[in-house]
Amino acid sequence: MFKPVKKTRVYEEIVSKIKDMISQGKLKSGDQLPTERELSEVFKVSRSSVREALRTLESQGYLESRQGDGTYIASQSVETLVQPLASAILSKKDALAELFEMRRLIEPQLAYLAAERATPDEIAEMEKILSVQEEQISRGETGTDFDKTFHCTLVQATKNQILIRIMDSVMDALAESRDQYLQVEGRPEKSLVRHRELLNFVKAGDKELAADIMREHLEDIEISLFGVKGKEEPVKPD
């Protein structure tokens, strides 16, 4: 009857507050947000928490960043278009085989687009993420959060707001299976290797090989979770 209380991270609280301000009309389409420094002072949190919150809100279609000009409240056209599909994805979170089928259709193409469109700053950010993931794995941790962050940053590099929003919902729906996959001995290291291979091809602008590596990465995960690709019941780790 009772379930554990979900721990809320600081950036998630900021996301919730800004969403509330948008829904209440206190922030409207086209309004410019204060700077990261100003927001950190208002919310009394670190700038890194503010930065993560803004990145999350942008990935969900609530904000848009204008190079050299600041961050603005976006029109809700993307969110309105994607929300029904996002809701359907979240309602299907227990049907892992279907979600992975969807990932096989979409994510290789995301890797293809990232290899075509990623900026030097985005590539540097992904390199930084993988360095932290490697540090965590070397300490015997799973690196789960940074595994997700790498995929999310890769999607951001496509510059396609609809795909970004869809994949944000997919990543949320797969949180439990990601934790399960990375608990299997040797899997965190294998995931890191795949990520590095993928980033190398993105950096080189090799779209076809980036897509191939993403496809292989997804197949690795499916085999680990289901025993064979597409099987309904996950194989529990020893």
Backbone bond lengths (Angstrom), bond angles and torsions (degrees), N, CA, C in turn:
res aa  C-N    CA-C-N  psi(-1)  N-CA   C-N-CA  omega(-1)  CA-C   N-CA-C  phi
1 M - - - 1.462 - - 1.534 110.64 -
2 F 1.328 116.08 -41.67 1.452 119.56 179.95 1.520 109.70 -97.43
3 K 1.302 116.01 146.09 1.459 121.80 179.27 1.523 109.07 -125.29
4 P 1.331 117.84 154.54 1.460 120.27 178.62 1.517 111.14 -59.17
5 V 1.311 116.53 145.79 1.462 121.47 177.34 1.519 108.41 -78.01
6 K 1.301 116.64 129.19 1.449 121.05 -179.53 1.521 110.26 -72.87
7 K 1.324 116.15 128.76 1.453 120.07 177.50 1.522 109.22 -73.37
8 T 1.316 116.25 132.77 1.455 120.89 -179.92 1.518 109.54 -100.71
9 R 1.311 117.10 128.85 1.448 121.14 177.79 1.520 109.06 -83.51
10 V 1.323 115.89 157.71 1.459 120.96 -175.95 1.519 110.89 -58.35
11 Y 1.338 117.05 -44.93 1.456 118.71 -176.89 1.529 111.72 -64.07
12 E 1.345 116.99 -31.25 1.468 120.33 178.65 1.525 110.72 -66.80
13 E 1.327 116.96 -34.51 1.462 120.18 176.99 1.526 110.59 -66.62
14 I 1.327 116.22 -38.71 1.470 120.06 177.96 1.524 109.83 -65.53
15 V 1.337 116.18 -43.53 1.470 120.68 177.21 1.524 110.13 -56.22
16 S 1.318 116.54 -46.59 1.463 121.78 -178.78 1.523 111.27 -62.19
17 K 1.335 116.82 -42.50 1.470 120.67 -178.99 1.526 111.26 -64.10
18 I 1.332 116.43 -44.14 1.471 119.53 -179.09 1.522 110.81 -68.13
19 K 1.338 117.29 -38.98 1.471 119.87 175.91 1.524 110.66 -61.04
20 D 1.330 116.82 -41.54 1.468 120.52 178.53 1.520 110.60 -61.55
21 M 1.330 117.05 -42.21 1.468 120.99 179.78 1.523 111.11 -63.95
22 I 1.336 116.16 -35.61 1.466 119.92 177.62 1.529 110.29 -69.35
23 S 1.335 116.23 -46.58 1.468 120.01 -178.03 1.532 111.57 -65.17
24 Q 1.330 116.82 -30.72 1.461 121.11 179.71 1.523 113.18 -84.86
25 G 1.335 116.13 -2.51 1.453 120.14 178.51 1.514 114.38 81.57
26 K 1.329 117.29 7.01 1.464 119.91 178.33 1.527 110.64 -74.08
27 L 1.322 115.58 -27.45 1.459 121.64 172.34 1.521 107.06 -120.60
28 K 1.326 116.10 128.70 1.463 120.66 -175.67 1.516 110.50 -118.78
29 S 1.344 115.33 162.36 1.452 121.79 177.82 1.523 110.19 -52.45
30 G 1.331 115.93 128.22 1.464 120.69 179.66 1.515 114.28 95.33
31 D 1.334 117.83 -13.76 1.464 120.40 177.94 1.527 109.64 -68.51
32 Q 1.321 115.10 140.65 1.457 119.43 176.78 1.524 110.14 -92.26
33 L 1.327 115.98 134.57 1.461 120.60 177.54 1.528 110.26 -79.55
34 P 1.317 117.22 154.63 1.464 120.04 171.46 1.531 109.94 -61.34
35 T 1.312 116.56 167.87 1.453 121.12 179.31 1.534 110.44 -69.28
36 E 1.334 116.45 166.07 1.472 121.20 177.10 1.526 110.15 -55.99
37 R 1.331 117.08 -43.77 1.461 120.58 -178.87 1.523 111.17 -62.39
38 E 1.333 115.94 -43.60 1.467 119.70 -179.63 1.532 110.94 -65.85
39 L 1.335 116.50 -41.15 1.468 119.81 179.15 1.528 111.39 -65.74
40 S 1.324 116.31 -38.06 1.468 118.82 179.32 1.523 110.81 -64.91
41 E 1.331 117.14 -33.72 1.464 120.76 177.72 1.529 110.79 -72.63
42 V 1.331 116.30 -40.07 1.470 120.14 179.96 1.525 111.10 -65.44
43 F 1.328 115.86 -46.73 1.464 120.19 -177.22 1.534 112.73 -84.87
44 K 1.353 115.64 -10.62 1.479 121.34 -179.22 1.538 110.80 59.30
45 V 1.336 114.42 49.38 1.461 121.41 178.30 1.529 108.16 -134.94
46 S 1.315 116.27 172.56 1.463 120.18 179.39 1.529 111.15 -73.26
47 R 1.324 115.79 157.35 1.463 119.68 178.34 1.529 111.07 -66.70
48 S 1.334 117.38 -29.89 1.465 119.43 178.64 1.527 110.92 -64.85
49 S 1.345 117.14 -35.94 1.473 120.54 177.29 1.524 110.39 -67.62
50 V 1.333 115.84 -40.57 1.473 120.16 177.16 1.520 110.04 -63.16
51 R 1.325 115.92 -43.73 1.469 120.68 -178.75 1.530 111.10 -60.90
52 E 1.338 116.36 -43.65 1.469 120.71 179.12 1.522 110.83 -64.99
53 A 1.333 117.07 -38.00 1.465 120.97 178.68 1.524 110.87 -65.23
54 L 1.328 116.23 -44.26 1.464 119.87 -179.84 1.521 111.10 -65.18
55 R 1.337 116.33 -38.35 1.459 120.10 178.00 1.532 110.44 -63.37
56 T 1.327 115.96 -41.39 1.468 120.49 179.08 1.522 110.93 -64.42
57 L 1.320 116.88 -45.91 1.463 121.07 -179.32 1.526 111.22 -64.44
58 E 1.325 117.01 -36.47 1.462 119.87 177.58 1.522 110.45 -67.15
59 S 1.345 116.56 -40.73 1.467 119.78 179.98 1.517 111.51 -65.17
60 Q 1.337 116.59 -26.55 1.459 121.17 179.98 1.528 112.55 -89.21
61 G 1.332 116.58 -0.17 1.459 120.33 175.84 1.512 115.05 88.34
62 Y 1.346 118.03 7.73 1.467 120.46 -179.43 1.530 112.44 -84.11
63 L 1.320 116.95 -27.79 1.456 121.25 -176.86 1.516 110.40 -125.87
64 E 1.317 115.17 158.40 1.454 119.54 171.23 1.526 107.98 -135.97
65 S 1.327 115.25 135.39 1.463 121.17 -179.11 1.517 108.92 -98.26
66 R 1.329 116.04 128.11 1.460 120.83 178.94 1.518 108.27 -109.36
67 Q 1.323 116.02 118.43 1.448 122.44 -174.41 1.526 111.18 -52.68
68 G 1.328 116.13 121.44 1.458 121.25 177.31 1.503 114.98 75.79
69 D 1.334 117.21 4.23 1.463 119.67 -175.50 1.520 113.09 -125.17
70 G 1.319 118.38 -23.54 1.455 120.25 178.69 1.515 113.01 122.36
71 T 1.325 115.18 -168.10 1.464 122.68 -177.51 1.521 109.59 -115.17
72 Y 1.325 116.11 133.45 1.461 122.03 -175.18 1.528 111.18 -125.13
73 I 1.332 114.73 155.35 1.459 120.11 171.93 1.525 107.65 -71.12
74 A 1.306 116.80 123.89 1.465 121.16 -177.12 1.520 110.55 -81.95
75 S 1.328 114.41 161.80 1.454 118.36 170.18 1.513 107.01 -66.39
76 Q 1.304 117.92 152.58 1.457 121.22 -176.07 1.524 112.97 -89.96
77 S 1.347 116.50 15.19 1.454 118.49 -176.57 1.535 111.80 -62.38
78 V 1.338 116.91 -41.78 1.464 119.92 179.48 1.520 110.21 -65.27
79 E 1.338 116.53 -46.25 1.462 120.49 -179.21 1.525 110.52 -62.31
80 T 1.335 117.10 -42.09 1.458 120.57 -179.85 1.522 111.41 -63.60
81 L 1.321 115.95 -38.94 1.461 120.64 -179.60 1.523 111.82 -69.05
82 V 1.326 116.57 -41.14 1.459 121.57 -171.15 1.521 113.44 -88.47
83 Q 1.328 117.67 -25.12 1.457 121.07 -171.54 1.537 113.91 -52.62
84 P 1.348 120.15 -44.85 1.474 117.87 178.81 1.524 113.03 -59.31
85 L 1.338 116.96 -40.83 1.455 120.06 179.14 1.528 110.31 -68.80
86 A 1.336 116.52 -41.16 1.463 120.08 178.46 1.521 110.58 -60.42
87 S 1.313 117.33 -41.28 1.461 121.13 179.07 1.522 110.90 -64.69
88 A 1.331 115.81 -39.09 1.468 119.82 178.91 1.519 110.75 -65.30
89 I 1.328 116.55 -39.12 1.460 120.79 178.97 1.522 110.08 -62.26
90 L 1.329 116.68 -46.83 1.455 120.72 -178.28 1.526 111.40 -65.60
91 S 1.341 117.03 -33.60 1.463 119.99 179.21 1.523 111.19 -71.83
92 K 1.339 116.55 -18.41 1.469 121.64 -178.73 1.530 111.88 -99.20
93 K 1.323 117.23 14.37 1.460 119.01 -171.38 1.517 113.46 -61.93
94 D 1.337 117.91 -20.85 1.454 119.84 177.56 1.532 112.23 -84.31
95 A 1.311 117.25 -15.89 1.468 121.19 179.22 1.528 108.35 -91.41
96 L 1.335 115.54 73.09 1.455 120.47 -172.21 1.521 112.79 -61.27
97 A 1.326 116.76 -38.38 1.461 119.37 -178.43 1.528 110.77 -59.03
98 E 1.338 116.92 -40.10 1.459 120.52 179.41 1.525 111.45 -68.33
99 L 1.334 115.90 -39.58 1.453 119.08 178.78 1.528 111.44 -64.87
100 F 1.326 116.86 -40.32 1.460 119.05 178.88 1.529 111.25 -70.42
101 E 1.305 116.43 -31.49 1.463 119.35 174.38 1.528 109.55 -61.68
102 M 1.331 115.25 -41.41 1.466 120.32 177.55 1.528 110.45 -65.22
103 R 1.333 116.89 -41.65 1.462 120.20 179.88 1.528 110.86 -61.17
104 R 1.341 117.09 -40.91 1.467 119.69 -179.63 1.524 111.31 -63.36
105 L 1.314 116.72 -30.67 1.464 120.68 179.32 1.526 112.17 -75.54
106 I 1.340 116.24 -35.78 1.464 120.82 -170.22 1.523 114.44 -99.55
107 E 1.332 117.55 -46.88 1.467 119.35 -166.62 1.529 115.42 -69.17
108 P 1.335 120.78 -33.74 1.466 117.15 173.55 1.537 112.00 -59.22
109 Q 1.336 116.21 -37.06 1.464 118.96 177.78 1.525 111.12 -69.92
110 L 1.339 117.04 -33.26 1.465 119.78 175.07 1.522 110.05 -61.69
111 A 1.332 116.77 -43.54 1.464 120.47 178.31 1.531 110.50 -62.79
112 Y 1.321 115.97 -38.84 1.466 121.96 177.21 1.533 110.17 -58.71
113 L 1.336 116.19 -48.07 1.465 120.87 -178.85 1.525 111.30 -68.02
114 A 1.327 116.58 -37.62 1.467 119.67 178.89 1.522 110.61 -62.97
115 A 1.341 117.24 -40.91 1.465 120.60 178.00 1.522 111.00 -64.09
116 E 1.305 116.59 -27.47 1.469 121.82 -179.79 1.520 111.97 -83.25
117 R 1.366 117.43 -31.11 1.460 120.10 -167.22 1.524 116.12 -120.27
118 A 1.315 119.20 -10.84 1.464 120.90 -174.19 1.528 110.98 -61.10
119 T 1.327 115.53 135.05 1.459 121.45 177.54 1.536 109.77 -86.11
120 P 1.326 118.22 162.60 1.467 120.35 175.25 1.528 112.51 -56.07
121 D 1.327 117.72 -36.93 1.470 120.90 179.10 1.527 111.04 -65.33
122 E 1.334 116.45 -40.76 1.470 120.02 179.46 1.532 111.05 -67.83
123 I 1.319 116.22 -38.53 1.463 119.86 177.13 1.525 110.14 -64.78
124 A 1.330 116.63 -42.26 1.466 120.66 178.02 1.521 110.88 -62.44
125 E 1.329 116.79 -39.12 1.464 121.04 178.70 1.529 110.46 -64.36
126 M 1.322 117.60 -42.24 1.465 120.60 178.62 1.527 111.16 -65.69
127 E 1.329 117.30 -37.26 1.461 120.47 176.77 1.527 110.49 -62.98
128 K 1.318 116.03 -41.00 1.461 121.12 178.40 1.530 110.66 -63.46
129 I 1.330 116.36 -42.69 1.470 121.48 179.43 1.528 110.31 -60.63
130 L 1.319 116.63 -44.18 1.465 120.06 -178.82 1.529 111.58 -67.98
131 S 1.324 116.95 -32.11 1.468 119.80 177.00 1.520 110.52 -64.47
132 V 1.337 116.45 -42.19 1.466 120.33 178.95 1.524 110.14 -68.40
133 Q 1.342 116.15 -41.30 1.459 120.07 177.63 1.524 110.34 -58.96
134 E 1.336 116.81 -42.36 1.461 120.76 179.39 1.532 111.11 -63.94
135 E 1.317 117.17 -39.96 1.464 120.94 178.50 1.524 110.54 -62.05
136 Q 1.322 116.44 -43.67 1.461 120.01 -179.93 1.529 111.30 -63.91
137 I 1.321 116.59 -43.56 1.464 120.62 -179.40 1.526 110.69 -64.29
138 S 1.337 116.60 -37.65 1.464 120.07 179.61 1.522 111.75 -64.94
139 R 1.345 116.67 -22.08 1.468 121.29 177.52 1.527 111.58 -90.86
140 G 1.324 116.59 5.50 1.461 120.40 179.54 1.509 114.13 88.04
141 E 1.342 117.53 8.61 1.462 121.25 177.58 1.526 109.32 -89.09
142 T 1.329 115.92 170.12 1.468 119.46 -177.31 1.528 113.34 -88.19
143 G 1.332 117.35 -23.61 1.465 119.87 -177.82 1.515 113.16 71.12
144 T 1.339 116.36 25.08 1.470 121.11 -173.40 1.525 113.06 -57.22
145 D 1.334 117.20 -48.94 1.465 120.34 -176.09 1.523 111.41 -60.80
146 F 1.327 116.48 -42.11 1.460 119.17 -177.61 1.526 111.61 -78.23
147 D 1.333 117.01 -22.49 1.463 120.50 170.96 1.531 108.92 -61.26
148 K 1.329 115.52 -48.46 1.464 120.14 178.37 1.520 111.11 -64.38
149 T 1.341 116.37 -43.22 1.465 120.41 -177.41 1.521 111.30 -61.25
150 F 1.335 116.64 -37.37 1.463 119.30 178.20 1.521 110.62 -61.23
151 H 1.338 116.56 -47.82 1.461 119.90 179.70 1.529 111.39 -61.51
152 C 1.329 116.66 -41.20 1.465 120.39 -179.62 1.529 111.27 -65.53
153 T 1.325 117.04 -40.21 1.463 120.72 179.34 1.518 110.77 -67.98
154 L 1.324 116.15 -36.68 1.460 120.19 176.00 1.523 110.54 -60.83
155 V 1.336 116.10 -43.45 1.469 120.22 179.13 1.523 110.46 -64.33
156 Q 1.338 116.65 -40.10 1.468 120.09 178.52 1.527 110.79 -56.15
157 A 1.328 116.17 -34.59 1.464 120.36 -177.06 1.520 112.82 -66.54
158 T 1.348 118.17 -15.54 1.467 120.10 178.88 1.528 111.40 -72.84
159 K 1.330 117.07 -22.22 1.479 123.88 -178.48 1.530 112.41 65.38
160 N 1.343 116.75 16.74 1.466 120.98 179.97 1.525 108.34 -104.35
161 Q 1.332 117.01 106.02 1.460 121.33 -172.39 1.529 112.82 -64.28
162 I 1.313 117.84 -32.66 1.465 120.08 179.68 1.526 110.00 -69.38
163 L 1.328 117.09 -44.93 1.459 120.22 177.19 1.528 111.29 -63.83
164 I 1.322 116.64 -38.56 1.465 120.79 178.75 1.521 110.24 -60.65
165 R 1.317 116.46 -44.62 1.474 120.46 -178.46 1.525 111.24 -67.62
166 I 1.324 116.61 -42.60 1.464 120.12 179.30 1.526 110.41 -61.25
167 M 1.330 116.58 -47.05 1.458 119.85 -176.81 1.521 111.93 -69.76
168 D 1.312 117.79 -26.15 1.463 120.21 174.80 1.529 109.54 -62.03
169 S 1.330 116.43 -41.40 1.464 120.63 177.89 1.523 111.18 -69.04
170 V 1.330 116.39 -39.16 1.468 120.05 178.82 1.530 109.96 -62.65
171 M 1.334 117.17 -44.22 1.468 120.43 -179.90 1.526 111.44 -62.01
172 D 1.328 116.37 -38.81 1.470 119.63 177.67 1.529 110.61 -64.94
173 A 1.332 115.94 -42.53 1.469 120.09 -177.73 1.527 112.00 -66.98
174 L 1.332 116.49 -25.22 1.462 120.52 -176.05 1.524 113.21 -98.78
175 A 1.329 117.12 10.31 1.469 120.21 -176.13 1.522 111.86 -56.11
176 E 1.333 117.03 -44.82 1.464 120.64 -176.90 1.521 111.44 -67.46
177 S 1.335 116.99 -42.46 1.461 119.58 -178.86 1.525 110.78 -68.95
178 R 1.346 117.37 -31.73 1.460 119.99 177.07 1.525 110.11 -64.62
179 D 1.323 115.14 -43.80 1.464 119.36 177.45 1.527 110.56 -59.50
180 Q 1.344 115.77 -42.51 1.469 120.49 -178.81 1.526 110.69 -64.78
181 Y 1.320 116.51 -46.35 1.466 121.53 -178.98 1.528 111.13 -59.14
182 L 1.325 116.65 -44.45 1.458 120.50 -174.80 1.524 113.33 -79.97
183 Q 1.336 117.19 -4.14 1.453 120.36 173.73 1.529 111.67 -83.15
184 V 1.329 116.27 -18.14 1.460 120.47 -179.24 1.532 109.31 -71.78
185 E 1.310 116.77 132.67 1.458 121.46 -176.67 1.533 111.27 -56.86
186 G 1.307 115.56 129.81 1.459 121.75 178.11 1.509 114.55 88.61
187 R 1.349 117.55 -15.37 1.465 119.69 -176.94 1.534 113.28 -71.11
188 P 1.331 120.13 -40.12 1.476 118.33 178.17 1.530 111.47 -56.89
189 E 1.352 116.10 -42.80 1.459 120.37 179.84 1.539 110.91 -64.26
190 K 1.337 116.13 -41.14 1.465 119.66 -179.18 1.529 111.01 -67.35
191 S 1.337 115.86 -38.50 1.457 119.92 177.52 1.521 110.82 -62.83
192 L 1.329 116.19 -41.42 1.466 120.42 179.15 1.521 111.28 -63.25
193 V 1.325 116.37 -41.97 1.470 120.11 178.13 1.522 110.65 -59.85
194 R 1.338 116.60 -45.12 1.470 120.35 179.08 1.528 111.05 -62.54
195 H 1.328 115.67 -41.45 1.465 119.38 178.96 1.525 111.23 -61.01
196 R 1.323 116.40 -42.24 1.464 119.78 -179.56 1.527 111.17 -66.66
197 E 1.329 116.57 -40.84 1.465 119.94 176.57 1.521 110.22 -60.63
198 L 1.317 115.42 -44.83 1.458 120.50 -179.46 1.526 111.10 -62.22
199 L 1.331 116.02 -45.53 1.463 119.12 -178.92 1.525 111.20 -64.04
200 N 1.325 117.32 -36.59 1.463 119.78 178.37 1.527 111.42 -60.27
201 F 1.335 116.39 -40.51 1.463 119.19 179.51 1.525 111.89 -74.25
202 V 1.336 116.36 -33.40 1.473 119.43 174.73 1.522 109.39 -63.58
203 K 1.330 115.91 -45.49 1.462 120.94 -179.83 1.533 110.85 -61.14
204 A 1.333 115.95 -37.95 1.466 120.39 -179.53 1.528 112.64 -79.26
205 G 1.331 116.09 -8.72 1.462 119.66 -178.06 1.515 113.21 73.45
206 D 1.340 116.44 20.68 1.465 120.56 -179.83 1.530 108.93 -88.05
207 K 1.307 116.15 92.97 1.463 122.13 -172.06 1.519 112.70 -66.30
208 E 1.315 116.98 -44.34 1.467 120.70 -176.56 1.525 111.32 -64.60
209 L 1.337 117.24 -44.71 1.459 119.76 -178.79 1.527 111.59 -71.66
210 A 1.320 116.88 -31.96 1.470 119.83 175.11 1.526 109.79 -61.77
211 A 1.324 116.08 -43.89 1.466 120.48 178.61 1.528 110.69 -64.59
212 D 1.336 117.03 -40.46 1.472 120.82 179.91 1.528 111.22 -62.99
213 I 1.328 117.06 -43.58 1.463 120.53 -179.35 1.523 110.73 -65.35
214 M 1.320 117.09 -40.09 1.467 119.74 177.56 1.523 110.19 -62.41
215 R 1.301 117.58 -41.01 1.471 121.51 179.28 1.536 110.07 -62.61
216 E 1.309 116.87 -43.69 1.464 120.95 178.92 1.529 110.94 -66.15
217 H 1.310 116.16 -38.38 1.470 121.18 178.87 1.525 110.30 -61.44
218 L 1.319 116.91 -45.31 1.465 120.71 179.40 1.528 111.08 -64.87
219 E 1.321 117.06 -38.09 1.468 120.28 178.72 1.530 110.26 -65.93
220 D 1.341 117.24 -38.79 1.467 120.76 175.94 1.530 110.87 -56.97
221 I 1.338 114.98 -46.08 1.466 120.18 -177.42 1.527 110.18 -64.92
222 E 1.327 116.62 -45.32 1.466 120.47 -179.06 1.520 111.98 -60.96
223 I 1.328 116.47 -42.84 1.462 119.68 179.85 1.518 110.30 -63.09
224 S 1.332 116.22 -37.98 1.463 119.99 179.23 1.525 111.61 -67.45
225 L 1.331 116.39 -40.28 1.463 120.27 -176.68 1.523 113.21 -80.17
226 F 1.329 116.47 -40.92 1.456 120.24 -171.69 1.523 113.84 -104.99
227 G 1.321 117.64 -9.89 1.457 120.55 -175.14 1.510 110.68 88.48
228 V 1.342 115.31 -49.24 1.472 121.70 171.52 1.514 106.60 -133.74
229 K 1.299 116.62 153.91 1.460 120.89 -175.80 1.520 111.72 -59.54
230 G 1.331 115.32 124.03 1.450 120.80 173.39 1.500 115.40 88.38
231 K 1.329 118.79 -2.73 1.460 119.46 178.72 1.508 110.02 -68.26
232 E 1.353 117.83 144.48 1.450 120.88 -171.57 1.525 114.49 -69.49
233 E 1.340 117.78 -44.97 1.444 119.64 -172.64 1.524 111.70 -91.89
234 P 1.341 118.70 124.43 1.450 120.27 179.74 1.528 111.27 -65.95
235 V 1.323 114.78 149.53 1.455 120.81 173.02 1.514 108.19 -87.41
236 K 1.311 118.02 122.38 1.450 121.16 -178.10 1.513 109.38 -75.68
237 P 1.364 116.46 135.97 1.459 119.20 178.58 1.521 110.90 -66.30
238 D 1.342 116.12 150.67 1.460 121.00 178.20 1.521 110.57 -66.12
